[in-house]
Each structure stands twice: as C-alpha cells, then as structure tokens.
Amino acid sequence: MTRKYNNSSYIPSKCWVGDGQKISYPTREEAEVAARVAEYDHHIKLEVYKCEYGDHWHLTSINFQKNKHKRS
C-alpha cells in the first residue's frame, strides 16, 4: 500500500508588532488552542490578546501581560 503525504509546510499568518513579526490567529479560540498546545509541548504558559493593529489575536507570556497591565 502506497501513501501520499503532503510535503508542503504550514506558513502561519503574521503581522508587524513593534520591531518584529508575530504569528496572528484569526479568532480568539484558535489562539487559545495554540497557547494550550505550547503549554503541553513546551511547558510554557502563554496568554492571548487582541492585536491593536488588526482584527486578529496573538500570544504572549504571562509576565509580559502582567507588566503591561501595571503600566496602564
């Protein structure tokens, strides 16, 4: 039995945030799933936030998010 595999790689959408690009997710739910996968696979805790430059979502570390709220 021969199986055909798709060898193309997934290229996520990105947007410019500050000086670099960040992966963007079209919905909060997709971003939350990505955050849970990262937590399971890499043992890091991430949070989601709405991009201030577009209609999509990004991931961030909890420490950054806490510090962001303190500065407001």
C-alpha positions in Angstrom: 0.0 0.0 0.0 1.4 3.4 -1.0 0.6 6.5 0.9 0.9 10.0 -0.5 1.9 12.7 2.0 1.7 16.4 1.6 5.2 17.7 2.0 4.3 21.4 2.0 4.8 23.2 5.2 2.3 25.3 7.1 3.1 29.0 6.9 1.2 31.0 9.6 -0.2 34.5 9.1 2.0 37.2 10.7 1.7 40.8 11.4 4.2 43.5 12.4 4.1 44.3 16.1 6.9 46.7 17.3 10.1 45.8 15.6 9.2 42.2 14.6 6.5 39.9 13.2 4.3 37.8 15.4 2.1 34.9 14.4 -1.5 36.0 14.2 -4.7 33.9 14.7 -8.0 34.8 13.1 -10.0 34.0 16.3 -9.5 34.0 20.0 -10.4 30.3 20.1 -7.6 29.4 17.7 -5.1 31.5 19.7 -6.2 29.8 22.9 -5.8 26.3 21.3 -2.3 27.3 20.2 -1.5 28.5 23.7 -2.6 25.2 25.2 -0.6 23.2 22.7 2.5 25.3 23.5 1.9 24.7 27.2 1.6 21.0 26.7 4.5 20.6 24.2 7.0 23.2 25.6 5.8 23.7 29.2 5.4 27.4 28.8 2.3 29.4 29.8 1.0 31.8 27.2 -2.0 34.1 27.1 -3.9 35.5 24.2 -4.5 39.2 23.4 -6.3 41.1 20.6 -4.0 42.9 18.2 -4.2 46.6 18.4 -3.3 46.9 14.7 -5.7 44.4 13.1 -8.7 42.1 13.6 -6.7 39.1 14.9 -5.1 37.6 18.0 -1.6 37.0 19.3 0.1 35.0 22.1 2.2 36.5 24.8 3.9 35.3 28.0 2.1 35.9 31.2 4.9 38.1 32.7 4.6 40.5 29.7 0.9 40.7 30.0 1.0 41.4 33.8 3.6 44.1 33.3 1.5 45.6 30.5 -1.4 46.0 32.9 0.7 47.5 35.6 1.9 50.3 33.2 -1.6 51.3 32.2 
